[in-house]
Amino acid sequence: MRSLTLVLLLVLAAVQYPLWLGKGGWMRVWEMERQLAAQQEHLTDLRTRNNAIDAEVRDLKSGTDAIEERARFELGMIKQQEMFVQLVDAPPPGAPGGPAVPPPAPRPTPGTPIVPPRR
């Protein structure tokens, strides 16, 4: 009876091995499903990008607004009666062309008494 149980367990293990770990087993199916989901997400991103590019191409073909916008932002062009004003942030202190940074106050040497400033 003991040997029959052992033989049946071995047969059961032999039958289960291809189901779980074989070439077409569940582990492989789960991995393929994960890869499929990743590819579908990537495809969705690419479709969104393609739709945006398609809309931009249609806009460039049909109207002048997109061309004017590109000329303004990418080439820095302005219309004849417009004035260009550029605001520049002040450089940080100590940078070339920026405000001078005052030198640090001298530190007292060890053993020198600290005297408060006179008023």
Backbone torsions as a table, in degrees:
resi	resn	phi	psi	omega
1	MET	NA	-39.5	-178.6
2	ARG	-65.4	-42.5	-179.3
3	SER	-69.6	-33.4	177.6
4	LEU	-64.7	-41.6	177.8
5	THR	-62.9	-43.8	179.5
6	LEU	-63.4	-42.3	178.9
7	VAL	-64.6	-42.3	179.7
8	LEU	-65.1	-38.4	177.0
9	LEU	-65.2	-39.4	177.6
10	LEU	-65.6	-40.7	177.8
11	VAL	-65.3	-42.4	178.3
12	LEU	-61.8	-42.8	178.0
13	ALA	-64.7	-39.9	179.7
14	ALA	-65.6	-33.6	179.2
15	VAL	-76.6	-35.6	-176.9
16	GLN	-76.8	-28.1	-176.4
17	TYR	-55.5	-51.5	-179.9
18	PRO	-65.2	-30.6	-179.5
19	LEU	-64.7	-40.8	-175.7
20	TRP	-94.8	-43.0	-171.4
21	LEU	-117.2	-1.9	-176.7
22	GLY	-74.9	-174.2	-175.8
23	LYS	-61.3	-38.7	179.4
24	GLY	-111.1	27.8	-175.5
25	GLY	-77.6	177.5	-177.4
26	TRP	-62.0	-37.5	-179.8
27	MET	-61.3	-43.2	179.3
28	ARG	-66.7	-40.1	179.1
29	VAL	-63.4	-44.1	179.5
30	TRP	-62.6	-42.0	178.6
31	GLU	-64.0	-42.4	179.3
32	MET	-65.5	-38.2	177.3
33	GLU	-64.6	-38.4	178.1
34	ARG	-64.7	-43.3	178.8
35	GLN	-65.5	-38.5	178.4
36	LEU	-62.9	-43.4	178.9
37	ALA	-62.7	-40.6	178.8
38	ALA	-64.6	-41.8	179.3
39	GLN	-66.2	-38.1	179.0
40	GLN	-66.5	-37.8	177.5
41	GLU	-65.2	-42.9	178.0
42	HIS	-62.9	-40.7	178.6
43	LEU	-63.1	-39.8	177.7
44	THR	-61.9	-43.1	177.8
45	ASP	-61.9	-42.9	179.9
46	LEU	-66.3	-37.4	177.7
47	ARG	-64.9	-41.1	177.9
48	THR	-61.2	-44.5	179.4
49	ARG	-63.6	-43.6	179.1
50	ASN	-63.1	-39.3	178.2
51	ASN	-63.7	-40.4	178.8
52	ALA	-65.2	-42.2	178.7
53	ILE	-66.1	-40.0	178.8
54	ASP	-62.2	-43.1	178.8
55	ALA	-63.8	-38.7	178.9
56	GLU	-66.4	-40.7	178.5
57	VAL	-63.7	-44.5	178.3
58	ARG	-61.0	-40.5	179.8
59	ASP	-65.6	-40.8	179.0
60	LEU	-66.3	-35.3	-179.5
61	LYS	-73.9	-34.3	-170.6
62	SER	-96.2	-32.0	-173.0
63	GLY	-130.1	168.5	179.8
64	THR	-98.4	-9.8	-178.2
65	ASP	-62.6	-43.1	-179.2
66	ALA	-67.4	-37.3	178.8
67	ILE	-65.8	-42.8	178.6
68	GLU	-63.2	-41.6	179.6
69	GLU	-62.3	-43.7	178.7
70	ARG	-64.7	-41.6	179.9
71	ALA	-62.3	-37.9	-179.7
72	ARG	-69.8	-48.3	-171.9
73	PHE	-85.1	-36.5	-176.1
74	GLU	-91.1	-32.8	-177.1
75	LEU	-107.2	-9.3	178.1
76	GLY	73.0	25.2	-178.1
77	MET	-81.2	150.7	175.9
78	ILE	-131.9	161.7	177.8
79	LYS	-76.7	169.3	-173.1
80	GLN	-65.4	-38.6	-176.1
81	GLN	-96.2	9.6	-178.9
82	GLU	-95.2	157.8	176.4
83	MET	-118.5	132.9	-179.2
84	PHE	-93.1	126.0	177.7
85	VAL	-124.2	128.2	179.7
86	GLN	-120.6	123.7	177.7
87	LEU	-96.9	127.2	-177.9
88	VAL	-114.9	132.7	176.8
89	ASP	-68.0	147.2	177.2
90	ALA	-67.8	139.2	178.7
91	PRO	-67.0	154.3	-179.6
92	PRO	-65.9	154.5	179.6
93	PRO	-57.2	136.6	177.8
94	GLY	91.9	-12.6	178.5
95	ALA	-79.8	154.5	178.0
96	PRO	-58.6	129.3	-178.6
97	GLY	87.5	-6.6	-179.9
98	GLY	-95.9	176.2	179.0
99	PRO	-65.0	147.3	-178.9
100	ALA	-72.6	146.1	177.8
101	VAL	-97.6	127.7	179.9
102	PRO	-65.3	145.4	179.7
103	PRO	-65.7	151.3	-180.0
104	PRO	-67.4	150.2	178.9
105	ALA	-66.9	142.5	180.0
106	PRO	-65.0	142.0	178.9
107	ARG	-90.5	142.4	178.1
108	PRO	-71.6	145.7	177.1
109	THR	-76.0	154.3	-179.6
110	PRO	-60.1	136.3	178.1
111	GLY	95.5	-8.8	179.1
112	THR	-88.2	134.7	179.6
113	PRO	-72.3	144.5	178.7
114	ILE	-90.6	119.9	-178.6
115	VAL	-105.7	127.9	178.1
116	PRO	-68.0	152.0	-179.8
117	PRO	-66.5	150.4	-179.7
118	ARG	-78.7	151.2	179.5
119	ARG	-112.4	NA	NA
